[in-house]
Amino acid sequence: MEFHPIYYRERLQIINQYGDIGIATLWTPPSRVIGLLGKLGIDLTPETSRVAVIANFYGKGLPELLRNLLWNPQITQLIVLGQDLSGSRDDLVAFFEHGIEPTLFVDTKAFRIKGRRRIIDGLVTNDCFLSPIRVTALGTVTAPETALALSDYFVNLAPPPPPPEEDERLYVPIPENKVTRFPSEPRSHTIVRASPLEAWLELIFRLYRFGYWVTLEKGQRKELQNVHVVVTEPADDPAEALARFGFTLEGQEGSLRRYQTAILDPSNPEDPSPLDGDTRPTRYYTYGHRMRAYFGKDNLAAIVAELKRHPESRHTYLTLWDAVRDLEPGATSPCLVSLFFRRFDDKLTLTATFRTHNARNAWLVNLYGLMAVQRHVASQVDLPVGPITVISHSISIQQGDLEEAASIVKSRKSDDTLYFKTGKSSLREDPNGYFTVAIDPEKAEIILEHIHDGMSLAKYRGKTAKEIHVQLERDTAISLVSHALYIGDQLARAEARLPTRPTQQPQEAAL
């Protein structure tokens, strides 16, 4: 039976197409292994060698390797040796010794090699193979014990088994992945955007791409935890941009303006079903009532008084959560649970915490309400408004809103281009600053200068882009992924321009 690879034909070095041994060289170049085999006097003649094929095996190609073996059942032995940088040697050994087991990977049913982390489709198992594959795992090419083991292996090699028939080839197609959620740390998402609508659109994108499927009493949703959203310039979005997503700035019932008025209203909402014997104001709630009347006083007024007495005070914190009442079975409990006001950088900043959030219908509306609360306090303490930070302990998007979320995701261009059909299209600057790159012709070095608001913060020097990468990572000098990718590209270009002999003037460009 001739060896006919289905996958990676161009990457495989075929020695004898009728051989029964395959050699996987892991991350080591096959040429080095072939050189070692030659030194040991192992037959590599195409007409007589037992070796059929030699190739790298990095780990990601395991599904393809297994299917090549199924299609070529004459190969019954594998030798694995070389530099192992991804654990692929042990993955291969464990597959043939222990098999696979079902697991859940990113909300999708998948299979894992027993005892290993490697995820693999479940269509190929040990039972698929006509004859058990014997795997011999060795060390690196330079290790003396590897050469000794290779020599012993071929000296003691048993005669090849009878070749299988052509109809014993087995073809198993590789399934197409259907990913419902991309992996991330679900409690670490931080979004920084200038306007409310830009922040909301990015939030919908994160939930659609990274949200976990959960089943609540209200149905299935995609959820993230402890999401931080910072709106650096909390001002009204253009009415036409809001209208594209079903939000109304002015006018009818449900408009953002009406909500801004309601959130500052301290009046007591009617309660059709008060708790027996309960003398507290109401079982229902509104944010305005909880902030300004529920606890027996206007806590927003108290915040204003505190800031007037002590502008740098950090006692300017209020809670809307009544643990005694809100933990009662059947109680209607506020989603907004706390507000923290702080004078920072000569502006009034606001941090709001929500225990739960509906991203599609509530988040942006709540943010506009917070903007009204912030302006109310800021106007009385004579401070301009600063950024608003919203922390959502549990934020989710309903299954019925996913189609719309998908269209929002498709309209996203890149992390640094603020478009999203909001009426804007501008480059988002890295808040950590920008860089200029130059070349020192005498020392043949790259110079990267870190600048913010026209002030030089640091200079990084190196003879390679990698040297500067290490310094930038150490200082956390770049905050945007898009900016880091761009700087990496420019540093690589600068490295390519480094002179082999001194020149007169350095070249410089702003990055």
LINRA-V495534 format. One record per residue. N is the residue number from 1. RES is the residue in one small letter. PHI is phi as a letter, one per 20 degrees, with the letter a starting at -180 (none if undefined). Layout:
BEGIN
n = {N:N}
res = {RES:RES}
phi = {PHI:PHI}
END
This chain:
BEGIN
n = {1:2:3:4:5:6:7:8:9:10:11:12:13:14:15:16:17:18:19:20:21:22:23:24:25:26:27:28:29:30:31:32:33:34:35:36:37:38:39:40:41:42:43:44:45:46:47:48:49:50:51:52:53:54:55:56:57:58:59:60:61:62:63:64:65:66:67:68:69:70:71:72:73:74:75:76:77:78:79:80:81:82:83:84:85:86:87:88:89:90:91:92:93:94:95:96:97:98:99:100:101:102:103:104:105:106:107:108:109:110:111:112:113:114:115:116:117:118:119:120:121:122:123:124:125:126:127:128:129:130:131:132:133:134:135:136:137:138:139:140:141:142:143:144:145:146:147:148:149:150:151:152:153:154:155:156:157:158:159:160:161:162:163:164:165:166:167:168:169:170:171:172:173:174:175:176:177:178:179:180:181:182:183:184:185:186:187:188:189:190:191:192:193:194:195:196:197:198:199:200:201:202:203:204:205:206:207:208:209:210:211:212:213:214:215:216:217:218:219:220:221:222:223:224:225:226:227:228:229:230:231:232:233:234:235:236:237:238:239:240:241:242:243:244:245:246:247:248:249:250:251:252:253:254:255:256:257:258:259:260:261:262:263:264:265:266:267:268:269:270:271:272:273:274:275:276:277:278:279:280:281:282:283:284:285:286:287:288:289:290:291:292:293:294:295:296:297:298:299:300:301:302:303:304:305:306:307:308:309:310:311:312:313:314:315:316:317:318:319:320:321:322:323:324:325:326:327:328:329:330:331:332:333:334:335:336:337:338:339:340:341:342:343:344:345:346:347:348:349:350:351:352:353:354:355:356:357:358:359:360:361:362:363:364:365:366:367:368:369:370:371:372:373:374:375:376:377:378:379:380:381:382:383:384:385:386:387:388:389:390:391:392:393:394:395:396:397:398:399:400:401:402:403:404:405:406:407:408:409:410:411:412:413:414:415:416:417:418:419:420:421:422:423:424:425:426:427:428:429:430:431:432:433:434:435:436:437:438:439:440:441:442:443:444:445:446:447:448:449:450:451:452:453:454:455:456:457:458:459:460:461:462:463:464:465:466:467:468:469:470:471:472:473:474:475:476:477:478:479:480:481:482:483:484:485:486:487:488:489:490:491:492:493:494:495:496:497:498:499:500:501:502:503:504:505:506:507:508:509:510:511}
res = {m:e:f:h:p:i:y:y:r:e:r:l:q:i:i:n:q:y:g:d:i:g:i:a:t:l:w:t:p:p:s:r:v:i:g:l:l:g:k:l:g:i:d:l:t:p:e:t:s:r:v:a:v:i:a:n:f:y:g:k:g:l:p:e:l:l:r:n:l:l:w:n:p:q:i:t:q:l:i:v:l:g:q:d:l:s:g:s:r:d:d:l:v:a:f:f:e:h:g:i:e:p:t:l:f:v:d:t:k:a:f:r:i:k:g:r:r:r:i:i:d:g:l:v:t:n:d:c:f:l:s:p:i:r:v:t:a:l:g:t:v:t:a:p:e:t:a:l:a:l:s:d:y:f:v:n:l:a:p:p:p:p:p:p:e:e:d:e:r:l:y:v:p:i:p:e:n:k:v:t:r:f:p:s:e:p:r:s:h:t:i:v:r:a:s:p:l:e:a:w:l:e:l:i:f:r:l:y:r:f:g:y:w:v:t:l:e:k:g:q:r:k:e:l:q:n:v:h:v:v:v:t:e:p:a:d:d:p:a:e:a:l:a:r:f:g:f:t:l:e:g:q:e:g:s:l:r:r:y:q:t:a:i:l:d:p:s:n:p:e:d:p:s:p:l:d:g:d:t:r:p:t:r:y:y:t:y:g:h:r:m:r:a:y:f:g:k:d:n:l:a:a:i:v:a:e:l:k:r:h:p:e:s:r:h:t:y:l:t:l:w:d:a:v:r:d:l:e:p:g:a:t:s:p:c:l:v:s:l:f:f:r:r:f:d:d:k:l:t:l:t:a:t:f:r:t:h:n:a:r:n:a:w:l:v:n:l:y:g:l:m:a:v:q:r:h:v:a:s:q:v:d:l:p:v:g:p:i:t:v:i:s:h:s:i:s:i:q:q:g:d:l:e:e:a:a:s:i:v:k:s:r:k:s:d:d:t:l:y:f:k:t:g:k:s:s:l:r:e:d:p:n:g:y:f:t:v:a:i:d:p:e:k:a:e:i:i:l:e:h:i:h:d:g:m:s:l:a:k:y:r:g:k:t:a:k:e:i:h:v:q:l:e:r:d:t:a:i:s:l:v:s:h:a:l:y:i:g:d:q:l:a:r:a:e:a:r:l:p:t:r:p:t:q:q:p:q:e:a:a:l}
phi = {none:f:e:c:f:e:d:l:g:f:e:e:d:e:e:c:f:d:f:c:c:d:c:d:e:l:e:e:g:g:f:f:f:f:f:f:f:f:f:e:m:e:f:c:f:g:e:c:f:f:e:e:b:c:a:f:b:e:p:f:e:g:g:f:f:f:f:f:f:f:f:c:f:f:e:d:c:c:d:c:b:o:f:d:d:c:m:f:f:f:f:f:f:f:g:f:e:d:n:c:b:f:b:d:c:l:m:c:f:b:c:c:f:g:n:c:e:f:e:b:f:e:e:d:c:g:f:f:e:g:c:g:e:e:d:d:e:d:e:f:f:e:f:g:f:f:f:f:f:f:f:f:g:f:f:e:f:f:g:f:f:f:f:f:e:g:f:e:f:c:d:c:f:e:f:e:f:d:e:e:b:e:f:a:e:f:d:c:f:c:c:c:b:f:d:g:f:f:f:f:f:f:f:f:f:f:f:f:e:d:f:e:f:c:d:d:g:e:o:f:b:e:c:c:d:l:f:d:c:d:d:f:c:f:c:f:e:g:g:f:f:f:f:f:d:n:d:d:f:c:n:f:g:n:f:f:f:f:f:f:f:f:f:e:e:e:f:e:f:f:c:f:b:f:f:g:m:e:e:f:g:a:e:f:b:c:f:f:f:f:f:c:b:g:e:n:b:e:f:f:f:f:f:g:f:f:f:f:f:c:g:e:f:d:e:e:c:c:d:d:e:d:f:f:e:f:e:f:g:n:f:e:d:f:e:f:d:b:c:c:d:b:f:b:l:m:c:e:e:c:d:d:d:d:f:b:b:e:f:f:d:d:f:f:f:f:f:f:f:f:f:f:f:f:f:g:f:f:f:e:d:l:c:f:f:d:f:d:d:d:d:d:f:c:c:b:c:f:g:f:e:f:f:f:f:f:f:f:f:f:e:f:e:b:f:d:d:e:d:l:l:e:n:d:b:b:f:e:f:f:f:f:o:c:c:d:d:b:d:e:f:f:e:l:c:e:d:d:d:e:c:b:l:m:d:f:e:a:c:d:c:a:e:c:f:f:g:f:g:f:f:f:f:g:e:l:f:c:d:d:g:f:f:f:f:f:f:g:f:f:f:f:f:f:f:f:e:g:f:e:b:g:c:e:d:f:e:c:b:e:c}
END
